[in-house]
C-alpha cells in the first residue's frame, strides 16, 4: 500500500509555486549570454565591456588565456595604480606618448578626438581619460603572455593567441612535496638538511619566476610593437614609433633590435663610400713604417685570400631590404709572403741556401731551409720578405711576375765532399704578399641607418708571416696587441633611399649630440595634447644606461626633461602625469551599453524583482502598521496601541491633555500581544506577488527605456546616466509598472485592511463578489481549491466586468508611484554621484576610487544613497499613498463608493487640514528608508551576480580594436 504525504496548506502551496517559478527564471536567465556586447560608436571606435577589459585576456576570440579567479582579482586590484603592474612595464611617459601617437595617426581615434575634445578644456581631462583607455588596453592585450599574439599576421588579424609562459609554481610544488617525503627520518640532521634544501629550492624558484615574468613582459612589448609596426607604415609613423619605444626606460624590456629596424626603414640608407683608416698613425711613425707589422696594417694576405671584408646586414627585416655586397681591393706589396716547398729533394746533409732571384729588386729576400732526418727540405722560413718583387706592371689588372727560387747546396770541405751523397735538388714556389688597399661596393644594399652605419669587419690573415714581429715600442709584453688591427674600414657616405641624397655619416654622428628641444617645441608639446616630437629628434643608441653597461645596447632621447615621481597632480581625476606629454586619468573613456540582449534585460528585471521581493517581504510588518494607522479600522489594535502611547506620554509629561500619538512601535507591540508574531506578516503572500511585478517592471523597464532613448536620440558617451533620460525613462517605466501592478496593489491594500490574515485567493474572491453585488449580479464565486498551481489561484468564469474594478485605483497608484519613482531615481543618482565625487576628489581612499554598486564600499554607497532616495520619495508620494489606501478600503464598505476627490476634500476639511494628508508618514518614511536602501544595495549586488552589474554594462573605449582588426 502506497503512502501519500498530507496535502500542504493553501498558503504554503502558493508560496512554494511562486518560489519555484522565480528559481526557474533565475536559472534560465543565468544561462543566457553573460556580458554586454561590444559596441562601435559613430567615430569607428569599439567600446568593450569594462569587466572583460580589466580581466586581461577575458574574451575568447581576440585575447588569449584568461586569468584564474584568484589571479584576476589580484591583478585587477593592482593593475592600474600609479605604481601597479602596468606601470612596471609601460610607464606614464610611454602611455601618454602612445595616446598622442594614436590620436595623430589612427583614423578612428582621431575621429573620436575631434568629436569629444573641447579646446577650452584647460585641464586636458579628455586626453587623460583617453590615455587611461590606452593603459587599460595595454593591460588587457600587451602586458604579458595573456592575449599575446603568435605572429605579425595573427596580430593583424587579432584572433590568434600564443599559450602563456609556463608557470614555475608547478616546480615549486614538486620541490615542496619532495621536501616533505624525501627525508629518511625525523632526525634533526635530516630535518635541517631538508630545510636547507627547501630554502635553496625556493630561491631558485623565485629567480626562475622573476625570469619567467620578465620574459612574459618582454613578449608583451614585442606583441605591441609587432602590431603597431604592421599597422603604421609611413616614414613619419615609423619615426614616431621608434621614439615611442625608446621611452621604455627599462633596458631589459626595450625592443632594441626592433627600434633599430624602424630607424633603418626610415633612413633606408644605401652604402656609397667606404674608407680605410690607418690606426697606426695614432701610435707612432715606427708602427706605420715597420714592415714586419704588415699583417696588422691590411697586409699579410695571399692572392687567394678573397673573403677579407664583410659588411653587417641591415637592421630591418623583409624582402625589400637587402644587405650590401662588397669586395676587398688587394694590391701586391712586392714582398715575399712565403715560399712553398713543392719538392723537398733528397740527400741534403746540411740546410741548403735559398735564393730568390728577380731583376730590379730593391731589397733581397732572406730565407732559410729546414731539412728533416731523411735529408729533404721540409719547409722554408722567410726571415726578411725583401722588397721590389713581382716586376713592374704596366697595365691595370696585369698579374705580377713571380721570381724564381733556387735551393742551392752549400759548398763543403774536401773531406766532407768525398763522403757526400748524391743530392736531388729541392724545389719551391714563391707567394707574394697582398695588402688591402680599398673596398669595392658591388651593391650598396638598403635599410641602413645614417647615424649607425653598418660595421665593416676585416678578417686578419689566418697565419701570420714568418717575418711578423712587433717592435719594442708597441709593448710586446701586452697580449692584446697580438690581435690588434691597425687598419679598419668605415662607411663614410650613404645615399638616402627616398631621394638619393648623399649623406656624410661622420657629420651625422657628430651632429646628433647637438640636437636639443627648443623652448618653442616644449611649449607646443605642453599646450597641444596631440603634438608629437619633431622628426629631427632621433633616439640615440648607447651601450650604457644609468651608468651601467647594457650588453644589447639601449635607446634614449637625452634631450627630454626628466620625470619627477613626486610631481603633483593637476586634479583628482589624474592617476599619474608626465610633465611634457600629459597625464593618465583614473577613469578611462566609458559609455553605458545601449544595445542589450533580451537575456540581459531579463537579468536586470529579475534583479529588480528579487531585491524587491526580499526587501518588501522582510519589511512587510512596517507596511502593515502604516496601513492600519492610515485606515484606523482595527479598533482593537489601535486602542491597545493608544493606551501604550498614553502610558508612555504620561511618563514623560504627567499634565499633558493632548491626544496621544500612536507610533509604529506601539502598533507592532499590540499586534504581537493580541494576535501573535505571525500577524506581523499578514498579507505577505500578496506582497510577495506585488513585489515581483513592481520589481520586474520598475527596474527592467527603466533600464530598457533609458538605453533605448539614448541609442535613438542621444550619443551617450559618459558612464553615468543623463538626468533627463533617467527621469523620462523612470516616468514611462512607472506608467507601465502601474498598469501591470494596479490589480495586485489594490488586492494588497485590501488584504492589509482586513482584521485577520486572508489568502490572496480569498481576497480576490471577496473583491469580485463585492463588485458583483454592487452591480446586482447574483452569481457567486467558486470555492478555492487546494491545488498549489498558479492557475488554481484564479476563479473560474470571470467576465470583463469582474476584471475592470482591479484597475479602479490606477490613477491614485500612478499619482503615488510616479512622483515616488521619479524622485527615487533622481535623488539616488544625484546623491550617489555627489558622494562618490567627494570621496574620490578628497582622496579619502588613496589611489583607490569608489564606484557606485561596485565592490563592498560601492554597495554601501548604493544603500545609503537609496535610503536618502527612499525618504525623499516617501515624502512627495505620501498624500497619494494615503488616498489610495482610503480609496481601496472605501470600496469594501456598503453603499456608494467614495471617489478619491471626495476623500481629499474630507481630509482637508477635518482637523489638521493639509497635515492630514501625511498621516502615517513617519512609519512610511522609516519603511522606505530601509526598503529603498536595501533595495538598491541588493539590486546592485544581484546584478553583479547575474553578470549585468555596473562593470558588465559599462563599456570602455578599446583603442586597439581598429588596429587589431586592420581597419
Secondary structure, 3 states (H helix, E strand, C coil): CCCCCCCCCHHHHHHHHHHHHHHHHHHHHHCCCCCCCCEECCCCCEEEEHHHHHHCCCCCCCCCCCCCHHHHHHHHHHCCCCCCCHHHCCCHHHHHHHHHHHHHHCHHHHHHHHHHCCCCCCCCHHHHHHHHHHHHHHHHHCCCCCCCCCCHHHHHHCCCCCCCCCCCHHHHHHHHHHHHHCCCCCCHHHHHHHHHHHHHHHHHHHHHHHHHHHHHHHHHHHHHHHHHHHHCCCHHHHHHHHHHHCCCCCCCCCCHHHHHHHHHHHHCEEEEEEEEEEHHHHCCHHHHHCHHHHHHCCCCECCCCCCCEEECCCCCCCCCCCCCEEEEEEEEEEEEEEEEEEECCECCCCCCEEEEECCCCCECCEEEEEECCCCCEEEEEEEECCECCCCCCCCCCCCCCCCEEEEECCCCCHHHHHHCCCCECCEEEEEEEEEEEEEEEEECCCCECCCCCCCEEECCCCCCCCCCCCCHHHCCCCHHHHHCCCEEEEEEEEECCCCCCEEEHHHHHHHHHHCCCCHHHHHHHHHCCCCCCCCCCCCEEEEEECCEEEEEEEEECCCCCCCCCCCCCCCCCEEEEECCCEEEECCCCEEECCCCCHHHHHHHHHHHHHHHHHHHHHCHHHHHHHHHHHHCCCHHHHHHHHHHHHHHHHHHCCCCCCCCCCCHHHHHHHHHHHHCHHHHHCCHHHHHHHHHHHHHHHHHHHHHHHHHHHHHHCCCCCCCCCHHHHHHHHHHHHHHHHHHHHHHHHHHHHHHHCCCCCCHHHHHHHHHHHHHHHHCCCCCCCCCCCCCCCHHHCCCCCCHHHHHHHHCCHHHHHHHHHHHHHHHHHHHHHHHHHHHHHHHHCCCCCCCCCECCEHHHHHHHHHHHHHHHHHHHHHHHHHHHHHHHHHHHHCCCCCCCCCHHHHHHHHHHCCCHHHHHHCCHHHHHHHHHHHHHHHHHHHHHHHHHCCCCHHHHEEEEECCHHHHHCC
